[in-house]
């Protein structure tokens, strides 16, 4: 019978031990600490935050003080309640209160599992311990990092390449980083932080900052892939980042005449045809080139070709432009602007056109004058002697 009672008692004790939550153990005197997450993973330099419930199972008020035992060397912690730092808390009988435990893992730390305990001491023998296990998932670097999610960009030679990079201070000290670039001759590199042009930035320990790197290619750059090394350096640490710019070519267009002469003349009421030379002076192929003219009022323009489908780099094409002056155009100089345009670039040429009056009107004018003189002579001969 005694053996049977002993077996039953051991079974009950085993059952209770299996179903007692491990995150609220080591309680005595009616004081309990509880949090649902006692085993978390972390990377070097991060801060863990635990919400802990302090339960007073006594009927009397408990003045509870707190401490953290066995915290690894270099680790730091803080205890707060209601937004205030605390070392002691008063809890009414049969009541509970929330506190927050924050644990900061240093940057210089080994990859391993670390244990520590939150200890609560109340009145008399009321006390409790809450054990924690923190898993550091990677080795602490204690270095600086300069990274970009998009270090490669593509564009034409006239574009500005704008990269977004992130600089991280993975050291335990404040660092002031000098920013520099190793771009080739003719390349322009400008660093920006917080919307301002900078040559250096200061970061707190484990701090980070987004930096914009604006890269401008030289005007004569050829189509190719170019690397732009940038660096953030202090006297004790540095970080390098390589950016890449893929230049598809430069887009340039020229509009002129075969001999470069941008003037001519036309008779009022007549037309005049000019040869226009459209040349691709860039390094990339141009597509869908449209040709147009801005003429004086009532003038007309017409082209042998009003568009060019494709023009390769270094190639040119000659088309004819015909201008027609109105019949009532007054003699003088007029300006017509010819334009060749693509989606990437354009070129204008101002033509000065001199208008001359028609010789027919001059002959008519002379005949009118002769007729008037002849009429006067006839009148004088016929009526002059009376």
C-alpha positions as CSV (number, residue, x, y, z in Angstrom):
1,X,0.0,0.0,0.0
2,X,2.8,2.4,0.9
3,X,4.6,1.6,-2.4
4,X,1.4,2.3,-4.3
5,X,0.9,5.8,-2.6
6,X,4.6,6.6,-3.2
7,X,4.2,5.7,-6.9
8,X,1.0,7.9,-7.2
9,X,2.8,10.9,-5.5
10,X,5.8,10.6,-7.8
11,X,3.4,10.5,-10.8
12,X,1.7,13.6,-9.7
13,X,5.0,15.4,-9.1
14,X,6.2,14.4,-12.6
15,X,2.9,15.6,-14.1
16,X,3.2,19.0,-12.4
17,X,6.8,19.4,-13.5
18,X,5.9,18.7,-17.1
19,X,3.2,21.3,-17.3
20,X,4.8,24.0,-15.2
21,X,5.9,26.8,-17.7
22,X,9.6,27.2,-17.8
23,X,9.4,31.0,-18.5
24,X,7.9,31.6,-15.0
25,X,10.0,29.3,-12.8
26,X,12.1,30.0,-9.7
27,X,9.2,31.9,-8.0
28,X,9.0,32.0,-4.2
29,X,6.9,33.9,-1.6
30,X,4.1,34.7,-4.1
31,X,6.1,36.6,-6.7
32,X,6.2,35.5,-10.3
33,X,8.0,36.8,-13.5
34,X,6.5,35.9,-16.9
35,X,7.3,36.6,-20.6
36,X,6.3,34.4,-23.5
37,X,9.6,34.8,-25.4
38,X,12.7,33.8,-23.4
39,X,14.8,32.4,-26.2
40,X,15.5,34.8,-29.1
41,X,18.1,35.1,-31.9
42,X,20.0,38.3,-32.5
43,X,22.9,39.7,-34.6
44,X,25.8,41.6,-33.2
45,X,24.9,45.2,-32.3
46,X,21.1,44.6,-32.0
47,X,18.9,45.4,-29.1
48,X,16.4,42.8,-27.8
49,X,13.2,44.0,-26.0
50,X,11.3,41.7,-23.6
51,X,7.8,42.6,-22.2
52,X,7.8,41.0,-18.7
53,X,4.8,40.6,-16.4
54,X,5.5,40.9,-12.7
55,X,2.8,39.1,-10.7
56,X,2.2,39.7,-7.0
57,X,0.2,36.7,-5.6
58,X,0.3,38.1,-2.1
59,X,-2.5,40.0,-0.5
60,X,-0.1,42.7,0.6
61,X,1.8,45.3,-1.4
62,X,5.2,44.2,-2.6
63,X,8.1,46.6,-3.2
64,X,10.1,44.8,-5.8
65,X,13.6,45.6,-6.9
66,X,15.2,44.2,-10.0
67,X,18.6,43.1,-11.3
68,X,20.1,41.1,-14.2
69,X,22.5,38.3,-13.3
70,X,25.2,36.6,-15.4
71,X,24.9,39.1,-18.2
72,X,27.9,38.5,-20.6
73,X,30.7,41.0,-20.5
74,X,30.2,44.0,-22.8
75,X,26.4,43.5,-22.9
76,X,24.1,46.3,-21.6
77,X,20.6,46.4,-20.3
78,X,17.8,48.8,-19.2
79,X,14.6,48.3,-17.3
80,X,11.6,50.6,-17.9
81,X,8.0,50.8,-16.8
82,X,5.5,53.4,-18.2
83,X,8.3,54.9,-20.2
84,X,10.5,55.5,-17.1
85,X,13.8,53.8,-16.1
86,X,13.2,51.8,-12.9
87,X,15.2,49.8,-10.3
88,X,12.2,49.2,-8.0
89,X,8.5,48.8,-8.4
90,X,5.5,48.8,-6.0
91,X,2.8,46.3,-6.8
92,X,-0.6,46.1,-5.0
93,X,-1.7,42.7,-3.5
94,X,-3.0,40.2,-6.0
95,X,-2.1,42.4,-8.9
96,X,0.4,42.5,-11.7
97,X,2.5,45.1,-13.6
98,X,4.3,45.3,-16.9
99,X,7.9,46.1,-17.2
100,X,10.2,46.2,-20.3
101,X,13.7,44.7,-20.3
102,X,16.0,45.8,-23.2
103,X,19.3,44.0,-23.7
104,X,21.9,45.4,-26.2
105,X,24.4,42.9,-27.7
106,X,27.8,44.4,-28.4
107,X,29.3,44.5,-31.9
108,X,32.4,42.6,-30.9
109,X,30.9,39.3,-29.9
110,X,31.3,35.6,-30.8
111,X,28.7,33.4,-32.4
112,X,27.2,31.4,-29.5
113,X,24.3,30.9,-27.1
114,X,24.3,33.2,-24.0
115,X,22.3,32.9,-20.8
116,X,21.3,35.4,-18.1
117,X,18.5,35.9,-15.6
118,X,16.2,38.7,-14.6
119,X,15.9,38.7,-10.8
120,X,13.1,40.2,-8.7
121,X,13.3,40.7,-4.9
122,X,10.2,41.6,-2.9
123,X,9.4,41.8,0.8
124,X,10.6,39.0,3.0
125,X,11.2,35.8,1.1
126,X,9.2,37.0,-2.0
127,X,11.5,36.6,-5.0
128,X,11.6,35.3,-8.5
129,X,14.1,34.6,-11.4
130,X,13.3,34.5,-15.1
131,X,16.0,32.8,-17.2
132,X,16.8,34.0,-20.8
133,X,18.8,32.4,-23.6
134,X,20.0,34.6,-26.5
135,X,21.4,33.1,-29.6
136,X,24.0,35.3,-31.5
137,X,23.6,34.1,-35.1
138,X,26.9,35.5,-36.5
139,X,30.3,36.6,-35.6
140,X,30.7,40.3,-34.7
141,X,32.4,42.2,-37.5
142,X,33.6,45.4,-35.7
143,X,34.1,47.0,-39.1
144,X,32.4,49.5,-41.5
145,X,30.1,48.6,-44.3
146,X,29.3,50.5,-47.5
147,X,26.6,48.8,-49.6
148,X,24.1,49.5,-52.4
149,X,21.1,47.5,-53.4
150,X,21.5,48.8,-57.0
151,X,25.2,49.4,-57.8
152,X,24.7,49.0,-61.6
153,X,22.9,51.5,-63.8
154,X,22.6,52.0,-67.6
155,X,22.1,55.3,-69.5
156,X,23.4,57.5,-72.2
157,X,26.5,59.8,-72.0
158,X,24.5,62.9,-71.1
159,X,22.7,61.3,-68.2
160,X,23.5,61.6,-64.5
161,X,23.7,58.3,-62.7
162,X,22.2,58.5,-59.2
163,X,23.1,55.6,-56.8
164,X,21.7,55.1,-53.3
165,X,24.2,53.6,-50.9
166,X,24.1,52.8,-47.1
167,X,27.1,53.4,-44.8
168,X,27.1,51.5,-41.5
169,X,29.3,52.0,-38.6
170,X,29.8,48.5,-37.1
171,X,32.3,49.7,-34.5
172,X,31.9,50.6,-30.9
173,X,33.0,54.2,-31.4
174,X,31.7,57.3,-33.2
175,X,33.3,57.6,-36.6
176,X,33.7,60.5,-39.0
177,X,34.0,59.1,-42.5
178,X,35.7,60.9,-45.4
179,X,34.0,60.2,-48.7
180,X,36.0,59.8,-51.9
181,X,35.8,58.4,-55.4
182,X,38.4,56.9,-57.8
183,X,36.6,57.8,-61.0
184,X,38.6,58.4,-64.2
185,X,39.5,61.7,-65.7
186,X,36.6,63.8,-66.7
187,X,34.1,62.0,-64.5
188,X,32.2,63.9,-61.8
189,X,31.2,62.3,-58.5
190,X,29.1,64.2,-55.8
191,X,28.0,62.7,-52.5
192,X,24.8,63.8,-50.8
193,X,23.4,63.1,-47.3
194,X,20.2,64.4,-45.9
195,X,19.6,66.4,-49.1
196,X,23.0,68.3,-48.9
197,X,26.3,68.0,-50.7
198,X,28.9,66.4,-48.3
199,X,32.4,65.2,-48.3
200,X,32.2,63.4,-44.9
201,X,29.6,62.1,-42.5
202,X,29.6,61.2,-38.8
203,X,27.9,58.0,-37.5
204,X,27.3,56.9,-34.0
205,X,28.3,53.3,-33.0
206,X,26.1,50.8,-34.9
207,X,24.6,53.8,-36.7
208,X,23.8,54.0,-40.5
209,X,23.1,56.6,-43.1
210,X,21.8,56.6,-46.6
211,X,24.2,58.5,-49.0
212,X,23.3,59.5,-52.6
213,X,26.2,59.2,-55.1
214,X,25.7,61.3,-58.3
215,X,28.0,60.3,-61.1
216,X,28.4,62.4,-64.3
217,X,30.3,60.9,-67.3
218,X,32.6,63.1,-69.4
219,X,31.1,64.5,-72.6
220,X,33.3,62.5,-74.9
221,X,32.7,59.2,-73.2
222,X,32.3,56.1,-75.4
223,X,29.7,53.4,-75.1
224,X,31.1,50.9,-72.6
225,X,30.9,49.6,-69.0
226,X,32.7,51.7,-66.4
227,X,33.5,51.0,-62.7
228,X,33.5,53.9,-60.2
229,X,35.1,52.9,-56.9
230,X,34.0,54.9,-53.9
231,X,35.3,54.8,-50.3
232,X,34.3,55.9,-46.8
233,X,37.4,56.0,-44.5
234,X,38.5,57.1,-41.0
235,X,41.8,56.8,-39.3
236,X,40.8,53.3,-37.9
237,X,38.4,51.8,-40.4
238,X,37.2,52.0,-44.0
239,X,34.7,50.5,-46.4
240,X,34.8,50.3,-50.2
241,X,32.0,50.1,-52.7
242,X,32.3,49.7,-56.5
243,X,29.6,51.3,-58.6
244,X,29.0,50.4,-62.3
245,X,27.8,52.7,-65.1
246,X,26.9,51.2,-68.5
247,X,27.1,53.9,-71.1
248,X,24.9,53.2,-74.1
249,X,26.4,56.1,-76.0
250,X,26.0,59.9,-76.5
251,X,23.1,61.4,-78.3
252,X,24.0,64.3,-80.5
253,X,22.5,65.7,-83.7
254,X,23.6,68.4,-86.2
255,X,21.6,70.2,-88.8
256,X,23.2,72.4,-91.4
257,X,23.8,72.8,-95.2
258,X,26.5,71.1,-97.3
259,X,28.6,74.3,-97.4
260,X,27.5,75.7,-94.0
261,X,25.8,78.7,-95.6
262,X,22.6,79.5,-93.8
263,X,21.1,82.2,-96.0
264,X,19.5,82.6,-99.4
265,X,17.0,84.7,-101.3
266,X,13.6,84.1,-102.8
267,X,11.2,86.2,-104.9
268,X,7.8,87.1,-103.5
269,X,5.2,84.5,-104.7
270,X,7.9,82.0,-105.6
271,X,9.7,79.2,-103.8
272,X,13.3,78.2,-103.0
273,X,14.8,74.8,-102.3
274,X,17.6,74.3,-99.8
275,X,19.7,71.2,-99.1
276,X,19.7,70.3,-95.4
277,X,22.3,67.9,-93.9
278,X,21.3,66.0,-90.8
279,X,24.3,64.3,-89.1
280,X,24.5,62.0,-86.1
281,X,27.5,63.4,-84.3
282,X,27.0,61.2,-81.2
283,X,28.1,57.6,-80.5
284,X,24.7,56.0,-80.3
285,X,22.2,55.2,-83.1
286,X,19.3,57.7,-83.4
287,X,15.8,56.6,-84.3
288,X,12.7,58.4,-85.5
289,X,14.2,61.8,-86.4
290,X,11.6,64.3,-87.3
291,X,12.3,67.4,-89.4
292,X,10.1,70.6,-89.2
293,X,10.3,74.3,-89.9
294,X,9.1,77.4,-88.1
295,X,8.4,79.9,-90.9
296,X,7.2,83.6,-91.0
297,X,3.4,84.1,-91.2
298,X,1.8,82.9,-94.5
299,X,5.0,81.2,-95.6
300,X,4.9,77.5,-96.6
301,X,7.5,74.8,-96.1
302,X,7.8,71.3,-97.6
303,X,10.4,68.5,-97.2
304,X,11.5,65.7,-99.5
305,X,11.5,63.6,-96.2
306,X,9.9,64.8,-93.0
307,X,11.4,62.0,-90.9
308,X,14.4,59.7,-90.8
309,X,13.8,56.2,-89.4
310,X,17.4,55.4,-88.3
311,X,20.7,57.2,-88.4
312,X,23.8,55.5,-87.2
313,X,26.5,57.2,-85.3
314,X,28.8,59.2,-87.6
315,X,26.4,59.0,-90.5
316,X,24.5,61.9,-92.2
317,X,21.6,62.3,-94.6
318,X,20.8,65.1,-97.0
319,X,17.2,66.1,-97.6
320,X,15.6,69.0,-99.5
321,X,13.5,71.8,-97.8
322,X,11.4,74.0,-100.0
323,X,10.2,77.5,-98.8
324,X,7.5,79.4,-100.5
325,X,7.1,83.2,-99.9
326,X,3.6,84.7,-100.2
327,X,2.7,86.9,-103.1
328,X,2.3,90.0,-100.9
329,X,5.6,89.5,-99.1
330,X,7.4,92.8,-98.6
331,X,11.0,93.0,-99.6
332,X,13.4,92.3,-96.7
333,X,15.1,89.6,-94.6
334,X,13.0,86.8,-93.0
335,X,14.1,84.0,-90.6
336,X,13.0,80.4,-90.8
337,X,14.1,77.9,-88.2
338,X,14.7,74.3,-89.3
339,X,14.6,71.6,-86.5
340,X,15.7,68.0,-86.4
341,X,14.5,66.2,-83.3
342,X,14.5,62.8,-81.6
343,X,13.4,61.7,-78.2
344,X,16.9,62.1,-76.8
345,X,18.3,65.2,-78.6
346,X,17.6,67.9,-81.1
347,X,19.3,70.5,-83.3
348,X,18.1,73.9,-84.8
349,X,19.4,76.0,-87.7
350,X,18.2,79.6,-88.4
351,X,18.1,80.4,-92.1
352,X,18.0,84.1,-93.2
353,X,16.0,84.4,-96.4
354,X,15.9,87.7,-98.3
355,X,12.7,88.4,-100.2
356,X,12.9,90.3,-103.5
357,X,9.9,91.8,-105.3
358,X,8.9,90.3,-108.6
359,X,10.3,92.0,-111.8
360,X,6.8,91.8,-113.3
361,X,5.5,94.4,-110.9
362,X,8.5,96.6,-111.7
363,X,7.6,96.4,-115.4
364,X,4.0,97.1,-114.6
365,X,5.0,100.1,-112.6
366,X,7.2,101.5,-115.4
367,X,4.3,101.0,-117.9
368,X,2.0,102.9,-115.6
369,X,4.5,105.8,-115.3
370,X,4.9,105.9,-119.1
371,X,1.1,105.9,-119.5
372,X,0.7,108.7,-117.1
373,X,3.4,110.8,-118.8
374,X,1.9,110.0,-122.3
375,X,-1.5,111.1,-121.1
376,X,-0.2,114.4,-119.7
377,X,1.6,115.0,-123.0
378,X,-1.6,114.4,-125.0
379,X,-3.7,116.7,-122.8
380,X,-1.1,119.5,-123.1
381,X,-0.9,119.2,-126.9
382,X,-4.6,119.2,-127.3
383,X,-5.7,121.8,-124.9
384,X,-2.6,123.8,-124.2
385,X,-3.0,126.4,-127.0
386,X,-6.6,127.4,-126.0
